[in-house]
Amino acid sequence: MPRPSALADLEAFLPCPTPESWVEAALANQNLMLIDHANCEKKAAATALNLMFRYVDRSELLEKMSRLAREELRHFEQVLKLMKARGIDYAHVSASRYAAGMREGVRKPEPKRLVDLLICGAFIEARSCERFGKIAPHLDPILQDFYLGLLASEARHFQDYLKLARLYSDEPIDARVAEFAVLEENLIISPDSEFRFHSGSPTI
């Protein structure tokens, strides 16, 4: 398990807890949850690699994103292994509205664009970890151990993103974090027509 301080930092950073309706939908759609979780790990690795290709002159970013991409791909492989053991095919599912909705707030001029992308990354990683902890107590022992293990290993990712955002910003980032927190809370608590790992409050 992650250190209590790490969990406290995570919960303090997010604007709201995951609704219980999401937990209920996840338990009722565990195959879909795993498929979309695999997608999330793959997308997290792709995001890290895209940042590395776009910002080749940022040495601290290259180091942290390289490590993060490797970790996310290992987790992707672990989810695939779990799915195979359970006879779950890795079928295509549409993306949730969450990541695209968060990036609607990203500014275009640099370095503001980079800073905003990093803040978005922090929220996405933090929400993933919060949901690992939220769903784990309700799952069978194998999945429970898996999600608690992921929570422990990924708890620092949102902090890495925030540290980079502060490093590359020419002004304090607190106001921008607060703006994205409002956007994130709306995406999490507002009704959502489909269930995904990062979906809002499901209406299905």
N, C-alpha and C positions, 0 to 999 in steps of 0.2 A: 504493500500500500504506500501511496505517496505520503510525505511528511504532512502533519496537520497544517503547518503554515502554508504549504503549497496549495492545499485544498481551500484554505481560507482566502488566499490571494485570488484563486480562481473564482470563487463564489462572489467575492467583493468586486471583481472586475465585470462580471456579467450583470446586465441590468435587471434580469428577472430569472426565476427558475423555470425549468421545462414544465409545461402544464401536465397534469396527471392524464389528461386525455391523450397526449402523445404516448405516454407509457402504456396505456391500455391498447392503443393502436399497434404499438410495437409488439406487444405480447401476442396480439391476434394475428400478426403478419410477420412472424419471425424469419421465414424464408426470404421475404422481400427486404426485411431489415438487413440481413446478411449480404444480400446481393448489392443493395445500395451502399452498405458499409464498405464493401470491396471497391465500389466506384469512388467513394470518398477518399479512401487511402490512395488510390491511383491518381485522383485529381490533386491531392495534396502533394504528391511527389512531382506531378507535372507543374504545379504552381511554383514549387521551389526551383525546378530546372528552368522554367521560363524566366524567373527573376535572375538566375545565374547567366543566362544568355543575353538578357536585356541590359544588365548592369555589370558589365565585365570589369569595370574599374573600381568596384566596391569590394575590397578584400575581405572585410568582416562579413559582408553578406555572402560572398562566395563560400567562405568556410562554414558558416552556420547552415546555409541552404543545402550545401553538398551533404552534410551529415543528416539533415532532416529528410532529404529525398531518399537516402539509403534506408533510413528507419521506416519511412512510410511504405516503401516497396517491400520491405520485410514483413510489415504488417499486412499488406495486400496479399502476399503469399500465404500468410497464416490464415487469413479469412478464407481464401480459396481452399486451403487444406480442410478447414472445418466444413465448408460447404460440400466438398467431395465426400467426406466421411458421412454426411447426412443425406447424400443423394440429391443435392440441390444443384440444378444447372445454372450456370452463370449466363442468364438471359439479359437482353438489353432492357433497361428501364430508362424512362425520361429523367432528365435532371430536375431537381427541385428548384424552387424559385429563390432559395436562400442566398447562394453565393452571388448570383446575378443581381439580386436585390441589394445586397450589400455594396456591390461595386457601382451601383448607380450613383453613389455619393462620392466617387473618386474624382478628384480634380485632374485636369489634363496637363497643365504646365509642370515641368520638372523644376525642382525636386519634390514639389507637392504631390505629384502623382505617385512617386515611389513611397513617400511617407504614408499616403492614404492606403495604398495597396498593402503595406506592412501592417497598418492598423486593422484592415479587413482580415488579413491573415491571422492576427491575434484573436479576433472575435471568433473566427471559424474554428480555430484550434481549441479555444477555451470552451466553446459550446460542445464540440465533440467530446472533450474530456468530461464535462458536466453530464452529458448523456450516458457516457460509459458508466459513471457512478450511479446515475438514476435508474438505469435498467438492470444493472448487474444483480441486485438482491432478488429479483423476480425470476431469474433464469435458472436453467438446470446447472449442476455443478461445473460441467466442462465450460459452458459459455460464461458462467459467472467468473470462473478463474481467469478466463481469457480477457474479459472486459476489465476486470480489476487490474490485471497485468498491464493492459494497454494504458489505463488511466495513470498507473505509476510511471510508465516510461515516457508518456507524452505530456505530462503535467507541466513540463518546462517549456514546451514549444511556444505557447502564447507569450511567455515572458521573453523568449528569444526575438519574436517578432516586434514586441514593444521596445526592446532595447535597441534594435536596429532603427525603428522609426524615430526614436529620440536622437540617435546618433546622426542620422541624415537630415533631420529637420533643422531649419534655421530659426525656429521659434518653439516655445513649449507646445507639446502636443495634447495637453489636457482638454482643450476646447474641441479639438477634432475627435478625440476619443469619445467625448460626451455626445457629439453629434451622431457618430456612428452607433453609439449605445441606444439612442432613440430609434434609429432605423432598425437595429437588430431586435429590439424589444417588440416592435410592431410586427416584424416577420415571424417572431416566435409565438406571440400570443393571439394574433389575428387568425380567423378561420382559414383553413387550407383544404383544398378540394382533393388532395392526394397525400398519401403517407410516404415519407422518405426519412432518411436518418436525420436530416436537418429541416424537416417540414415544420410548419406552424401547427396550430391546434387543429387536428384532423376533423373533418366533417363526414368522413366515410364511416 
